[in-house]
Amino acid sequence: MPVTYNNMYMDLRAQLRHAGIEGATVEAREIVCAAAGKPREALYRDGALYVPPEIEREVRALTARRLAGEPVAYLTGEWEFYGMPLDISPAVLIPRVDTEVLAEQAITYVKTVDGCRVLDLCAGSGCVGLAVAKHAEGARVLLGEISDEALKICRQNVRRNGLGGRVSCMRIDAREKPSRQLGEFACIVSNPPYIPSGDIAALDVTVRDFEPHLALDGGADGLDFYRVIIEKWRDALCTGGRLYFEVGIGQADAVLRLMRAAGFGDIQIVQDTLGIPRVVFGTLYSDVFQKEAT
């Protein structure tokens, strides 16, 4: 029996709600738009029209995948972060609202530095570095990522947001000491893997079974990448430059201590919208490091 777009959307929303999916309203809309190849405005406009059988079949197929746990961003191939549309694939983490706190903090600083060179390390989709470039117009941003598939997504997002003039992408392993040819940065920002290895099996199925473990696994205590970035990438920061990290629940104090021991000062911890310590940042002072090393 033929159904309209409105009826199909409402039926899908009811299915998702029954399955306990919190964002059922938004997800139902995104699935229907993706299956129909319509922007949101066209879906509202065409709500009373009947759905072609092939689109109805595609909606059913996408719905089955969503009910099996696959995140809607991977079904639709896109997501929004800090007001920017982004391409998304299973090669990258889906950007979270929590990470917008990291972007906001970095943007505030970068706006105060003329011609600021910024490195987004462990860039994933490039969401943080791209947000910095979009909102701090004088900044030049390098997206550094080890995964070739993730780099492909980074490049797509640079083009999609029209930032090719100020944002570049490079294959970079955050665990290796940087080449001198990279030069110095006034700001390094990173949302590295920080889930303790032993905790991954207990993650929600939408994360554990679908998001890339390469971007999740932070070692035995979740702090491996913080240690290595602080140790090996410190010299890529100019004196007076800032290092910004997103951190997991309960990790802020440990990351603060690691930064302090490496010569960072004015270290601050910033909470997310739920009051959870989410961002740690500090300024590099070489003289502090030298004093502590003696």
Short mmCIF file of the C-alpha atoms (twelve columns), coordinates in Angstrom:
data_MODEL
# 
_entry.id   MODEL 
# 
loop_
_atom_site.group_PDB 
_atom_site.id 
_atom_site.type_symbol 
_atom_site.label_atom_id 
_atom_site.label_alt_id 
_atom_site.label_comp_id 
_atom_site.label_asym_id 
_atom_site.label_seq_id 
_atom_site.Cartn_x 
_atom_site.Cartn_y 
_atom_site.Cartn_z 
_atom_site.pdbx_PDB_model_num 
ATOM 1   C CA . MET A 1   0.000  0.000  0.000  1 
ATOM 2   C CA . PRO A 2   1.478  3.399  -1.005 1 
ATOM 3   C CA . VAL A 3   2.619  5.664  1.831  1 
ATOM 4   C CA . THR A 4   3.504  9.334  1.947  1 
ATOM 5   C CA . TYR A 5   6.813  10.702 3.098  1 
ATOM 6   C CA . ASN A 6   5.115  12.055 6.213  1 
ATOM 7   C CA . ASN A 7   3.627  8.683  7.108  1 
ATOM 8   C CA . MET A 8   6.887  6.865  6.445  1 
ATOM 9   C CA . TYR A 9   8.778  9.317  8.637  1 
ATOM 10  C CA . MET A 10  6.292  8.988  11.490 1 
ATOM 11  C CA . ASP A 11  6.269  5.183  11.286 1 
ATOM 12  C CA . LEU A 12  10.075 5.115  11.350 1 
ATOM 13  C CA . ARG A 13  10.204 7.508  14.285 1 
ATOM 14  C CA . ALA A 14  7.834  5.236  16.206 1 
ATOM 15  C CA . GLN A 15  10.043 2.197  15.477 1 
ATOM 16  C CA . LEU A 16  13.171 3.974  16.686 1 
ATOM 17  C CA . ARG A 17  11.438 5.238  19.829 1 
ATOM 18  C CA . HIS A 18  10.187 1.746  20.580 1 
ATOM 19  C CA . ALA A 19  13.786 0.526  20.279 1 
ATOM 20  C CA . GLY A 20  14.842 3.074  22.912 1 
ATOM 21  C CA . ILE A 21  16.791 5.357  20.573 1 
ATOM 22  C CA . GLU A 22  16.882 8.783  22.205 1 
ATOM 23  C CA . GLY A 23  17.323 10.827 19.048 1 
ATOM 24  C CA . ALA A 24  14.513 9.070  17.202 1 
ATOM 25  C CA . THR A 25  13.011 12.250 15.743 1 
ATOM 26  C CA . VAL A 26  16.256 13.484 14.200 1 
ATOM 27  C CA . GLU A 27  17.426 10.034 13.155 1 
ATOM 28  C CA . ALA A 28  14.162 9.176  11.405 1 
ATOM 29  C CA . ARG A 29  14.378 12.386 9.411  1 
ATOM 30  C CA . GLU A 30  18.018 11.770 8.470  1 
ATOM 31  C CA . ILE A 31  17.348 8.197  7.345  1 
ATOM 32  C CA . VAL A 32  14.427 9.220  5.130  1 
ATOM 33  C CA . CYS A 33  16.436 12.099 3.649  1 
ATOM 34  C CA . ALA A 34  19.376 9.814  2.916  1 
ATOM 35  C CA . ALA A 35  17.222 7.129  1.298  1 
ATOM 36  C CA . ALA A 36  15.335 9.665  -0.820 1 
ATOM 37  C CA . GLY A 37  18.353 11.796 -1.659 1 
ATOM 38  C CA . LYS A 38  16.472 14.837 -0.436 1 
ATOM 39  C CA . PRO A 39  17.659 17.759 1.707  1 
ATOM 40  C CA . ARG A 40  15.597 18.410 4.825  1 
ATOM 41  C CA . GLU A 41  13.719 21.300 3.235  1 
ATOM 42  C CA . ALA A 42  12.588 19.081 0.348  1 
ATOM 43  C CA . LEU A 43  11.376 16.407 2.755  1 
ATOM 44  C CA . TYR A 44  9.133  18.944 4.490  1 
ATOM 45  C CA . ARG A 45  7.934  20.253 1.144  1 
ATOM 46  C CA . ASP A 46  7.196  16.792 -0.277 1 
ATOM 47  C CA . GLY A 47  5.684  15.314 2.877  1 
ATOM 48  C CA . ALA A 48  2.274  14.678 1.294  1 
ATOM 49  C CA . LEU A 49  3.719  12.939 -1.789 1 
ATOM 50  C CA . TYR A 50  3.772  9.167  -2.166 1 
ATOM 51  C CA . VAL A 51  7.082  7.380  -1.731 1 
ATOM 52  C CA . PRO A 52  8.425  5.416  -4.732 1 
ATOM 53  C CA . PRO A 53  8.825  1.677  -3.954 1 
ATOM 54  C CA . GLU A 54  12.621 1.729  -4.349 1 
ATOM 55  C CA . ILE A 55  12.955 4.500  -1.750 1 
ATOM 56  C CA . GLU A 56  10.636 2.674  0.622  1 
ATOM 57  C CA . ARG A 57  12.835 -0.424 0.283  1 
ATOM 58  C CA . GLU A 58  15.960 1.640  0.991  1 
ATOM 59  C CA . VAL A 59  14.373 3.137  4.105  1 
ATOM 60  C CA . ARG A 60  13.545 -0.347 5.373  1 
ATOM 61  C CA . ALA A 61  17.113 -1.513 4.712  1 
ATOM 62  C CA . LEU A 62  18.653 1.469  6.521  1 
ATOM 63  C CA . THR A 63  16.222 1.075  9.398  1 
ATOM 64  C CA . ALA A 64  17.199 -2.577 9.851  1 
ATOM 65  C CA . ARG A 65  20.866 -1.573 10.028 1 
ATOM 66  C CA . ARG A 66  20.102 1.157  12.564 1 
ATOM 67  C CA . LEU A 67  18.101 -1.223 14.756 1 
ATOM 68  C CA . ALA A 68  21.083 -3.601 14.637 1 
ATOM 69  C CA . GLY A 69  23.178 -0.856 16.228 1 
ATOM 70  C CA . GLU A 70  24.852 0.911  13.314 1 
ATOM 71  C CA . PRO A 71  25.034 4.680  14.019 1 
ATOM 72  C CA . VAL A 72  22.917 6.890  11.798 1 
ATOM 73  C CA . ALA A 73  25.944 8.971  10.765 1 
ATOM 74  C CA . TYR A 74  27.444 5.913  9.082  1 
ATOM 75  C CA . LEU A 75  24.127 5.163  7.381  1 
ATOM 76  C CA . THR A 76  23.811 8.665  5.952  1 
ATOM 77  C CA . GLY A 77  27.515 9.329  5.431  1 
ATOM 78  C CA . GLU A 78  27.418 12.757 7.038  1 
ATOM 79  C CA . TRP A 79  27.115 14.589 10.348 1 
ATOM 80  C CA . GLU A 80  27.208 18.139 11.672 1 
ATOM 81  C CA . PHE A 81  29.866 19.569 13.965 1 
ATOM 82  C CA . TYR A 82  30.124 23.153 15.218 1 
ATOM 83  C CA . GLY A 83  27.683 24.233 12.514 1 
ATOM 84  C CA . MET A 84  29.657 22.560 9.698  1 
ATOM 85  C CA . PRO A 85  28.432 19.705 7.485  1 
ATOM 86  C CA . LEU A 86  30.958 16.868 7.448  1 
ATOM 87  C CA . ASP A 87  31.402 13.686 5.453  1 
ATOM 88  C CA . ILE A 88  31.637 10.676 7.752  1 
ATOM 89  C CA . SER A 89  32.677 7.066  7.188  1 
ATOM 90  C CA . PRO A 90  33.397 4.062  9.433  1 
ATOM 91  C CA . ALA A 91  37.080 5.068  9.181  1 
ATOM 92  C CA . VAL A 92  36.510 7.989  11.562 1 
ATOM 93  C CA . LEU A 93  34.810 8.634  14.875 1 
ATOM 94  C CA . ILE A 94  31.474 10.383 14.724 1 
ATOM 95  C CA . PRO A 95  32.007 13.920 16.089 1 
ATOM 96  C CA . ARG A 96  30.411 14.468 19.481 1 
ATOM 97  C CA . VAL A 97  28.996 17.576 21.105 1 
ATOM 98  C CA . ASP A 98  31.604 17.083 23.850 1 
ATOM 99  C CA . THR A 99  34.341 17.732 21.307 1 
ATOM 100 C CA . GLU A 100 32.837 21.111 20.454 1 
ATOM 101 C CA . VAL A 101 34.194 22.240 23.829 1 
ATOM 102 C CA . LEU A 102 37.710 21.441 22.581 1 
ATOM 103 C CA . ALA A 103 37.096 23.329 19.344 1 
ATOM 104 C CA . GLU A 104 35.640 26.340 21.166 1 
ATOM 105 C CA . GLN A 105 38.590 26.611 23.533 1 
ATOM 106 C CA . ALA A 106 41.120 26.395 20.710 1 
ATOM 107 C CA . ILE A 107 39.226 28.907 18.569 1 
ATOM 108 C CA . THR A 108 39.207 31.451 21.396 1 
ATOM 109 C CA . TYR A 109 42.999 31.231 21.680 1 
ATOM 110 C CA . VAL A 110 43.819 31.051 17.965 1 
ATOM 111 C CA . LYS A 111 41.860 34.231 17.311 1 
ATOM 112 C CA . THR A 112 44.370 36.102 19.497 1 
ATOM 113 C CA . VAL A 113 47.425 34.965 17.472 1 
ATOM 114 C CA . ASP A 114 48.096 36.601 14.102 1 
ATOM 115 C CA . GLY A 115 48.667 34.045 11.348 1 
ATOM 116 C CA . CYS A 116 48.473 31.194 13.855 1 
ATOM 117 C CA . ARG A 117 49.765 27.809 12.652 1 
ATOM 118 C CA . VAL A 118 47.583 25.053 14.093 1 
ATOM 119 C CA . LEU A 119 48.091 21.292 14.088 1 
ATOM 120 C CA . ASP A 120 45.106 19.016 14.635 1 
ATOM 121 C CA . LEU A 121 46.797 15.765 15.675 1 
ATOM 122 C CA . CYS A 122 44.802 12.509 15.457 1 
ATOM 123 C CA . ALA A 123 42.423 14.537 13.310 1 
ATOM 124 C CA . GLY A 124 39.915 11.820 12.375 1 
ATOM 125 C CA . SER A 125 37.277 13.563 10.265 1 
ATOM 126 C CA . GLY A 126 39.170 16.843 10.692 1 
ATOM 127 C CA . CYS A 127 36.267 18.304 12.648 1 
ATOM 128 C CA . VAL A 128 38.271 20.242 15.261 1 
ATOM 129 C CA . GLY A 129 40.876 21.685 12.919 1 
ATOM 130 C CA . LEU A 130 38.228 22.643 10.377 1 
ATOM 131 C CA . ALA A 131 36.157 24.395 13.040 1 
ATOM 132 C CA . VAL A 132 39.252 26.357 14.073 1 
ATOM 133 C CA . ALA A 133 39.974 27.355 10.473 1 
ATOM 134 C CA . LYS A 134 36.382 28.375 9.818  1 
ATOM 135 C CA . HIS A 135 36.041 30.563 12.902 1 
ATOM 136 C CA . ALA A 136 39.598 31.932 13.179 1 
ATOM 137 C CA . GLU A 137 40.060 33.325 9.701  1 
ATOM 138 C CA . GLY A 138 43.773 34.091 9.963  1 
ATOM 139 C CA . ALA A 139 44.705 30.577 11.024 1 
ATOM 140 C CA . ARG A 140 46.537 28.046 8.884  1 
ATOM 141 C CA . VAL A 141 45.669 24.499 9.888  1 
ATOM 142 C CA . LEU A 142 47.314 21.138 9.272  1 
ATOM 143 C CA . LEU A 143 45.196 18.015 9.778  1 
ATOM 144 C CA . GLY A 144 47.460 15.156 10.859 1 
ATOM 145 C CA . GLU A 145 46.133 11.599 10.752 1 
ATOM 146 C CA . ILE A 146 47.736 8.154  10.406 1 
ATOM 147 C CA . SER A 147 44.799 6.390  8.716  1 
ATOM 148 C CA . ASP A 148 44.727 6.767  4.933  1 
ATOM 149 C CA . GLU A 149 40.960 6.265  4.896  1 
ATOM 150 C CA . ALA A 150 40.511 8.943  7.545  1 
ATOM 151 C CA . LEU A 151 42.750 11.301 5.558  1 
ATOM 152 C CA . LYS A 152 40.450 10.780 2.583  1 
ATOM 153 C CA . ILE A 153 37.543 11.978 4.738  1 
ATOM 154 C CA . CYS A 154 39.622 14.942 5.950  1 
ATOM 155 C CA . ARG A 155 40.280 16.026 2.371  1 
ATOM 156 C CA . GLN A 156 36.611 15.671 1.466  1 
ATOM 157 C CA . ASN A 157 35.650 17.849 4.422  1 
ATOM 158 C CA . VAL A 158 38.219 20.501 3.553  1 
ATOM 159 C CA . ARG A 159 36.658 20.753 0.086  1 
ATOM 160 C CA . ARG A 160 33.094 20.545 1.362  1 
ATOM 161 C CA . ASN A 161 33.616 23.509 3.663  1 
ATOM 162 C CA . GLY A 162 35.615 25.590 1.174  1 
ATOM 163 C CA . LEU A 163 38.746 25.750 3.340  1 
ATOM 164 C CA . GLY A 164 41.332 24.492 0.856  1 
ATOM 165 C CA . GLY A 165 43.216 27.783 0.938  1 
ATOM 166 C CA . ARG A 166 44.103 27.503 4.630  1 
ATOM 167 C CA . VAL A 167 43.784 23.839 5.576  1 
ATOM 168 C CA . SER A 168 46.024 21.002 4.421  1 
ATOM 169 C CA . CYS A 169 46.168 17.298 5.279  1 
ATOM 170 C CA . MET A 170 49.148 15.042 5.962  1 
ATOM 171 C CA . ARG A 171 49.735 11.465 7.033  1 
ATOM 172 C CA . ILE A 172 51.218 11.841 10.513 1 
ATOM 173 C CA . ASP A 173 51.776 9.245  13.219 1 
ATOM 174 C CA . ALA A 174 51.247 10.952 16.574 1 
ATOM 175 C CA . ARG A 175 53.381 8.268  18.211 1 
ATOM 176 C CA . GLU A 176 56.495 9.285  16.256 1 
ATOM 177 C CA . LYS A 177 58.704 12.326 16.784 1 
ATOM 178 C CA . PRO A 178 57.840 14.988 14.201 1 
ATOM 179 C CA . SER A 179 60.136 15.908 11.361 1 
ATOM 180 C CA . ARG A 180 61.837 19.291 11.656 1 
ATOM 181 C CA . GLN A 181 60.411 20.063 8.216  1 
ATOM 182 C CA . LEU A 182 56.981 20.464 9.785  1 
ATOM 183 C CA . GLY A 183 58.208 23.599 11.528 1 
ATOM 184 C CA . GLU A 184 56.641 25.040 14.669 1 
ATOM 185 C CA . PHE A 185 53.029 25.552 15.612 1 
ATOM 186 C CA . ALA A 186 51.505 28.112 17.950 1 
ATOM 187 C CA . CYS A 187 48.719 25.667 18.761 1 
ATOM 188 C CA . ILE A 188 48.437 21.895 18.788 1 
ATOM 189 C CA . VAL A 189 44.997 20.451 19.393 1 
ATOM 190 C CA . SER A 190 44.251 16.764 19.806 1 
ATOM 191 C CA . ASN A 191 41.368 14.443 20.569 1 
ATOM 192 C CA . PRO A 192 43.462 11.265 20.773 1 
ATOM 193 C CA . PRO A 193 42.365 7.697  21.490 1 
ATOM 194 C CA . TYR A 194 41.725 7.591  25.251 1 
ATOM 195 C CA . ILE A 195 39.564 4.577  26.079 1 
ATOM 196 C CA . PRO A 196 41.482 2.091  28.283 1 
ATOM 197 C CA . SER A 197 41.981 -1.124 26.304 1 
ATOM 198 C CA . GLY A 198 40.150 -3.204 28.890 1 
ATOM 199 C CA . ASP A 199 37.060 -0.963 28.728 1 
ATOM 200 C CA . ILE A 200 36.420 -1.282 24.997 1 
ATOM 201 C CA . ALA A 201 34.505 -4.560 25.262 1 
ATOM 202 C CA . ALA A 202 31.996 -2.888 27.605 1 
ATOM 203 C CA . LEU A 203 31.294 0.104  25.363 1 
ATOM 204 C CA . ASP A 204 27.866 0.618  23.849 1 
ATOM 205 C CA . VAL A 205 27.370 -1.581 20.794 1 
ATOM 206 C CA . THR A 206 27.087 1.483  18.549 1 
ATOM 207 C CA . VAL A 207 30.658 2.403  19.473 1 
ATOM 208 C CA . ARG A 208 32.259 -0.986 20.138 1 
ATOM 209 C CA . ASP A 209 31.054 -2.705 16.972 1 
ATOM 210 C CA . PHE A 210 31.069 0.169  14.493 1 
ATOM 211 C CA . GLU A 211 33.520 2.942  15.354 1 
ATOM 212 C CA . PRO A 212 37.231 2.419  14.545 1 
ATOM 213 C CA . HIS A 213 39.175 0.915  17.450 1 
ATOM 214 C CA . LEU A 214 42.297 2.645  16.123 1 
ATOM 215 C CA . ALA A 215 40.673 5.910  17.214 1 
ATOM 216 C CA . LEU A 216 39.433 4.542  20.554 1 
ATOM 217 C CA . ASP A 217 42.183 2.446  22.163 1 
ATOM 218 C CA . GLY A 218 44.391 4.541  24.427 1 
ATOM 219 C CA . GLY A 219 46.354 1.684  25.976 1 
ATOM 220 C CA . ALA A 220 46.108 0.036  29.383 1 
ATOM 221 C CA . ASP A 221 45.145 3.199  31.288 1 
ATOM 222 C CA . GLY A 222 43.935 5.253  28.332 1 
ATOM 223 C CA . LEU A 223 46.833 7.703  28.652 1 
ATOM 224 C CA . ASP A 224 49.331 6.320  26.109 1 
ATOM 225 C CA . PHE A 225 48.713 9.003  23.487 1 
ATOM 226 C CA . TYR A 226 48.848 11.844 26.013 1 
ATOM 227 C CA . ARG A 227 52.253 10.652 27.202 1 
ATOM 228 C CA . VAL A 228 53.728 10.285 23.742 1 
ATOM 229 C CA . ILE A 229 52.276 13.517 22.329 1 
ATOM 230 C CA . ILE A 230 53.500 15.538 25.307 1 
ATOM 231 C CA . GLU A 231 56.939 13.946 25.078 1 
ATOM 232 C CA . LYS A 232 57.494 13.852 21.312 1 
ATOM 233 C CA . TRP A 233 55.472 16.798 20.020 1 
ATOM 234 C CA . ARG A 234 56.466 19.326 22.662 1 
ATOM 235 C CA . ASP A 235 59.307 20.553 20.430 1 
ATOM 236 C CA . ALA A 236 56.851 21.211 17.589 1 
ATOM 237 C CA . LEU A 237 55.278 23.956 19.711 1 
ATOM 238 C CA . CYS A 238 56.843 27.387 19.731 1 
ATOM 239 C CA . THR A 239 57.630 28.825 23.155 1 
ATOM 240 C CA . GLY A 240 54.444 30.394 24.449 1 
ATOM 241 C CA . GLY A 241 52.354 28.102 22.273 1 
ATOM 242 C CA . ARG A 242 49.446 26.079 23.595 1 
ATOM 243 C CA . LEU A 243 48.585 22.388 23.649 1 
ATOM 244 C CA . TYR A 244 44.905 21.443 23.874 1 
ATOM 245 C CA . PHE A 245 43.596 17.955 24.666 1 
ATOM 246 C CA . GLU A 246 40.185 16.394 24.922 1 
ATOM 247 C CA . VAL A 247 40.214 13.869 27.773 1 
ATOM 248 C CA . GLY A 248 38.029 11.013 28.950 1 
ATOM 249 C CA . ILE A 249 36.089 10.852 32.199 1 
ATOM 250 C CA . GLY A 250 38.464 10.840 35.169 1 
ATOM 251 C CA . GLN A 251 41.581 11.589 33.111 1 
ATOM 252 C CA . ALA A 252 41.901 15.358 33.452 1 
ATOM 253 C CA . ASP A 253 44.086 15.444 36.567 1 
ATOM 254 C CA . ALA A 254 46.469 12.803 35.203 1 
ATOM 255 C CA . VAL A 255 46.882 14.680 31.924 1 
ATOM 256 C CA . LEU A 256 47.420 17.928 33.826 1 
ATOM 257 C CA . ARG A 257 50.261 16.295 35.792 1 
ATOM 258 C CA . LEU A 258 51.858 14.961 32.601 1 
ATOM 259 C CA . MET A 259 51.774 18.425 31.032 1 
ATOM 260 C CA . ARG A 260 53.127 20.128 34.141 1 
ATOM 261 C CA . ALA A 261 56.065 17.705 34.308 1 
ATOM 262 C CA . ALA A 262 56.938 18.528 30.689 1 
ATOM 263 C CA . GLY A 263 57.167 22.291 31.216 1 
ATOM 264 C CA . PHE A 264 53.640 23.476 30.499 1 
ATOM 265 C CA . GLY A 265 52.240 26.204 32.672 1 
ATOM 266 C CA . ASP A 266 48.940 28.035 33.157 1 
ATOM 267 C CA . ILE A 267 47.258 24.648 32.782 1 
ATOM 268 C CA . GLN A 268 43.491 24.729 32.863 1 
ATOM 269 C CA . ILE A 269 40.715 22.153 32.929 1 
ATOM 270 C CA . VAL A 270 37.438 22.967 31.172 1 
ATOM 271 C CA . GLN A 271 34.149 21.159 31.775 1 
ATOM 272 C CA . ASP A 272 31.682 20.089 29.119 1 
ATOM 273 C CA . THR A 273 27.968 20.882 29.181 1 
ATOM 274 C CA . LEU A 274 27.356 18.075 31.689 1 
ATOM 275 C CA . GLY A 275 29.980 19.369 34.089 1 
ATOM 276 C CA . ILE A 276 32.504 16.653 33.210 1 
ATOM 277 C CA . PRO A 277 36.175 17.765 32.926 1 
ATOM 278 C CA . ARG A 278 36.638 17.449 29.163 1 
ATOM 279 C CA . VAL A 279 39.485 19.688 27.984 1 
ATOM 280 C CA . VAL A 280 42.953 20.231 29.409 1 
ATOM 281 C CA . PHE A 281 45.234 22.881 27.956 1 
ATOM 282 C CA . GLY A 282 48.446 24.635 28.865 1 
ATOM 283 C CA . THR A 283 51.119 26.984 27.601 1 
ATOM 284 C CA . LEU A 284 54.649 25.824 26.854 1 
ATOM 285 C CA . TYR A 285 57.326 27.544 28.933 1 
ATOM 286 C CA . SER A 286 60.779 26.163 28.136 1 
ATOM 287 C CA . ASP A 287 62.370 27.726 31.202 1 
ATOM 288 C CA . VAL A 288 59.962 25.869 33.474 1 
ATOM 289 C CA . PHE A 289 60.917 22.572 31.830 1 
ATOM 290 C CA . GLN A 290 64.600 23.328 32.163 1 
ATOM 291 C CA . LYS A 291 64.248 24.132 35.866 1 
ATOM 292 C CA . GLU A 292 62.355 20.913 36.529 1 
ATOM 293 C CA . ALA A 293 64.864 18.887 34.525 1 
ATOM 294 C CA . THR A 294 67.825 20.123 36.595 1 
# 
